[in-house]
Amino acid sequence: MAKPVSEKIVATNKKAYHDYFIDEVIEAGMVLKGAEVKSLRAGRVNLKEGYAQVKDGEVYLFNVHISPYAFATQDAPSPTRVRKLLLKKQEIRKLIGKVKEKGVALVPLKIYFTKAGKAKLAIGLARGKKLHDKRESLKKKETDREMERAVGKYK
């Protein structure tokens, strides 16, 4: 019997895993308006250019595009507005320490809904990859794929 899925993934940032080494993943809530939640449920979000920053002891999400909901009765908020992330003070302090290191950034990895219906964001502590690191990652992925094919033939 299949295990029930506890979360519905809305959007993932595949480019983040290609461009960065992800050291740690942190779950955060988001402050959203009603129409934005409806757009998220419809899957109308883009994380590619997004990033998070710590400002004045709070974490904010920038450049994440949530398309306006077509059937909203009130004025829709700006699609790329700055959104506050909901984290505990201890988590924010930890992030401040990590982000101060050279070459570390906060990158949104995925947006999903929990069983309780809350929209959550997975943020990754990321270090940038160099071109040769990206090539190594692609080679490793390709060899893993070939090994899986070879093992699959003999089953």
Secondary structure by P-SEA (a helix, b strand, c coil): cccccccccccccaaaaacccccbbbbbbbbccaaaaaaaaacccccccccccccccccccccccccccccccccccccccbbbbbbcaaaaaaaaaaaacccbbbbbccccccccbbbbbbbbbbbbbcaaaaaaaaaaaaaaaaaaaaaaaac
